[in-house]
């Protein structure tokens, strides 16, 4: 069975149909730039464009960098603040002309990893973290998602953790992979102390280059590199597409 997923980020929006038995994209994904400013109406129109470009007719699952409670946006990271309070399920459903359901992007990526990727078959507490523009978190207990954990924003050394250890910080401060890996390791020790995970899955853009920094990580639980990487958001979003 196929479902359609859209992954909305601060700079790009990616979409594809997904085989929900395997998590594989069934055609190449299509990517467009996120409209700037990334206001609700403009992003919804771009999402409708992606659905049309794929010739998709039917329900759609969407993820975005926000706390999303029951389809309503409660925070906005790297998208316009006017998203806060918006009924995103309703907005996208109207724009696309089919039922849509919206969830947090790291929750979606984590769902993909626990369903088809690095966390498949794992019970206990599994924490999926995405390192990109920000740090996203998806927390699973025996496979059940605890939504909107936002562990990228815990305080570390008096600052918001994602300001210290998101992937974009490495580039912005021109850190070596080892220097950045040490920051990630410190963050992982802190978050592991908070939630005592059995497994941490490291995802997001930086997971593609994990061989350059994974040797800096010595946190005391299982650690896996995300298997679906760039496609995890799309695939996980597709899992949330409502029934037709
Ligand atoms: C946001 C999260 C999001 C993460 C990754 C953070 O800044 O607060 O909602 O999951 O970035 O995009």
Boltz pocket constraint, residues with backbone or C-beta under 6 A from the ligand:
constraints:
  - pocket:
      binder: B
      contacts: [[A, 64], [A, 65], [A, 66], [A, 67], [A, 75], [A, 77], [A, 104], [A, 105], [A, 106], [A, 107], [A, 130], [A, 133], [A, 134], [A, 135], [A, 136], [A, 137], [A, 150], [A, 152], [A, 162]]
      max_distance: 6.0
